[in-house]
Amino acid sequence: MEKSEVNVGLLGWGTVGKSVSKILLSQRKNILKKSGVNLNLTKVAKRTMPVEGQDVDLPNNCLTTDPSEVVNGSGIDVVVELIGGVDTAFDLVTQAIENGKHVVTANKALLAERGAELFQLANQKGVFLGFEASTAGGIPIIKALRESFSGNQIQSMHGIINGTCNYILTQMHEQMTSFNVALASAQEKGYAEADPTLDIEGIDAAHKLSILSSLAYSTYLPFDKIYVEGITKITDKEIQYAKEFGYVIKLLAIAKMTDSGIEARVHPSLIPERSILANVSDAFNGVYLVGDAVGPTLFYGQGAGGMPTASAVVADIIEAGQTAVGGLVNLKTGGWTKEESSEVEISSIAEVKTRYYMRLVVRDQPSVLAEIGQVLGDCQISIAAVTQKDSQACDTVSLVIITHKALEKNMDLAREKLSKLEVVEDDFTVIRIEELDFDNT
Amino acid sequence: MEKSEVNVGLLGWGTVGKSVSKILLSQRKNILKKSGVNLNLTKVAKRTMPVEGQDVDLPNNCLTTDPSEVVNGSGIDVVVELIGGVDTAFDLVTQAIENGKHVVTANKALLAERGAELFQLANQKGVFLGFEASTAGGIPIIKALRESFSGNQIQSMHGIINGTCNYILTQMHEQMTSFNVALASAQEKGYAEADPTLDIEGIDAAHKLSILSSLAYSTYLPFDKIYVEGITKITDKEIQYAKEFGYVIKLLAIAKMTDSGIEARVHPSLIPERSILANVSDAFNGVYLVGDAVGPTLFYGQGAGGMPTASAVVADIIEAGQTAVGGLVNLKTGGWTKEESSEVEISSIAEVKTRYYMRLVVRDQPSVLAEIGQVLGDCQISIAAVTQKDSQACDTVSLVIITHKALEKNMDLAREKLSKLEVVEDDFTVIRIEELDFDNT
């Protein structure tokens, strides 16, 4: 086996496991290029074998029902624990570490309850234990705390780290619905379990805060030292009155360094609606972290779901793999040097397709909009909205136009044609629009 | 020298250099604990020696005017280039790498113009070349792209990565001032240079986009392939009309993967005011990144300034140091295991001091506010605002009170006393307020 080859075994093949295997299989070349490790998905242990005819999309002989083939398999370098729960997961992870395997887990309950034992064993055995996916899904907040902010004293963290609660509170705020209606909506959308206790009572957030604050303050801050209060007592009245005072109600996981020690608490809070954290809505997560050097920062993204969680799991698998093969740090520049560079086309600005804002100063006469609309139409540009504004000069007006998506080269043509129209008085302004609609970019 | 000891030499001792030395000297113990490396600040090369009596706060014999003592010094493990400019910096960095030293730089012009050569040499020599501070200051976006999102195809990036332009556009949007007035204000606050061309013409943002998009797409995307348009043509009219349509104007650095190739462009854009990126205001930076697995994410923080930049430089120094001593990955859990845990007090919730929102249902009679105010005053709680709301029952009203900061234990006492008042009809609601005012937390 070449030095860059790393064999990966998964324990568990639910939503996250399937997403992890999908990424490992489809992104193998890109991952090799970016990180210098060649990840082979070698074994996947699941509770039962798939029924005949079921599409599994895994390499041959990859599936097993025996987890010991993963944790004891002689060829496996990295074990990925995705079965959840505490006891069985603990036994399997312990066995893998004892065997000298690097381990990646997304299991926050395992860490919150038995993390200290696992990290101690991992340190003894000199293996990597990754847990980026355990908190805030795809948001790399663990890496930020473990690495990026190591030169900082963390002054405070305010986390929206339970997507269920954030969805419920956002619904209550935006739709002015009651707690129960919002909870039902969360359940319908799959954001809340049939028994939502762990989420709405703040326990899930407190588990995650235990992990984040332990890292931030280099001190073991167990779950049972965290003050916890859920969102079940928040009524639509509270939401409404808070709004009138300029506040939004969020379930916050808070850790702060104060003169009298570390505060660690989870409870609903009013926060100013103008703060960037107040804009973390729906099922999204956000961690607002203030360091003495870096100042205030926000990390925002999806805190749950198969693919976002798998994104974090795969990052840890790569780091475990780099540890396994050793000394690949310089390859992390992947793509920067010309030799490594991919053959990818770089588009000309002429081929860019966006919506546009246009402002034209035109003569105030009846035909003008028709003439302009004609030119735009000839150039394949259609108008989404238009308003007329008074200009300084009394015989001219400003037209402000928002277009639908159009090609830049068509807009260039339109500008040229419009500038030749007699009714267009002045040079005009064109600014591109980015809708930031992530399904649509 | 012990295995964990790493000697660090700085080239340049301006604003960032002084902040870096301050962190290295004051946070040495914390950094050792978090990262396993013991960073010795050994040499600092600056242009001229300080005049007698000037306070330098550096170890004895640390200062020199000869940069070769840093790049050729036999004891130096990590060289930190903070002199700026391209030619001299390139020569010194090259020499350091040739000598097998790990290098950290914050110099985006150096990378944008000669990065490919430097990375090639670093790869040959097997040394770490860190550049987190080159883009977006203290925000760990380079690490996110190099490591956290390696399993993702980056679909798009929309970056507000020039603080000067963002400050100017925010002033124009919020104060409705002209471009020139906003620019003068930026210059007065130190956010803009006397000659602001590099910033306001989008060139600085394009340098940074070259770095970000090269990493995101594993392809060398040089500055001269990026379409660049600055903000000088944006008038207060555009800001106002955009606002009327529900948009904010920002200078965006955009990279997108499309069917026809990679788009890379810097120009002013309208973005929806409800988007989280629109809330990146003043001199702050924000990068909105969408990956196929992770979905949409936002990284937000200070993109410039001595301490935020130093935060990123120090993170790279630590990583370079870990590379220098090798195999310390398992120590990154610093603080998680009980043995590593710091002796830090964990505050009781009773000692927490916050503002409070309270809602009480009370009898609608004249004395009520006086009675409640008396109780709160007796408990050292002062009222910041109060409003009266009609209740369902005709002889009661709701009082909504916002307090100044008070101790939780005093609030507990107040709750107990208030519940005994005859005028207080019902159980009442108390929710904590977090102002998220980072100078004040």
Interface residues (C-beta under 8 A of the other chain):
Chain A: S19 I23 L24 Q27 N30 I31 K33 K34 S35 G115 A116 F119 Q120 A122 N123 G126 V127 F128 L129 E132 G138 I139 P140 K143 A144 R146 E147 S148 F149 S150 G151 N152 Q153 Q155 S156 H158 S214 L215 Y217 S218 T219 Y220 L221 K225 Y227 K233 I234 T235 K237 E238 Y241 A242 E244 F245 Y247 I249 L252 I254 K256 T258 S260 G261 I262 E263 A264 R265 H267 P268 S269 L270 I271 P272 S275 I276 L277 N279 V280 G286 Y288 V290 G291 D292 A293 V294 G295 P296 T297 L298 F299 Y300 G301 Q302 G305 M307 P308 A310 S311 A312 V314 A315 I318 E319 T323 G326 G327 V329 N330 L331 K332 T333 G334 G335 W336 T337 K338 E339 E340 S341 S342 E343 V344 E345 I346 S347 I349 E351 V352 Y357 R359 A385 T387 K389 S398 V400 I402 T429 I431 R432 I433 E434 E435 L436 F438 T441
Chain B: S19 I23 L24 Q27 N30 I31 K33 K34 S35 G115 A116 F119 Q120 A122 N123 G126 V127 F128 L129 E132 G138 I139 P140 K143 A144 R146 E147 S148 F149 S150 G151 N152 Q153 Q155 S156 H158 S214 L215 Y217 S218 T219 Y220 L221 K225 Y227 K233 I234 T235 K237 E238 Y241 A242 E244 F245 Y247 I249 L252 I254 K256 T258 S260 G261 I262 E263 A264 R265 H267 P268 S269 L270 I271 P272 S275 I276 L277 N279 V280 G286 Y288 V290 G291 D292 A293 V294 G295 P296 T297 L298 F299 Y300 G301 Q302 G305 M307 P308 A310 S311 A312 V314 A315 I318 E319 T323 G326 G327 V329 N330 L331 K332 T333 G334 G335 W336 T337 K338 E339 E340 S341 S342 E343 V344 E345 I346 S347 I349 E351 V352 Y357 R359 A385 T387 K389 S398 V400 I402 T429 I431 R432 I433 E434 E435 L436 F438 T441
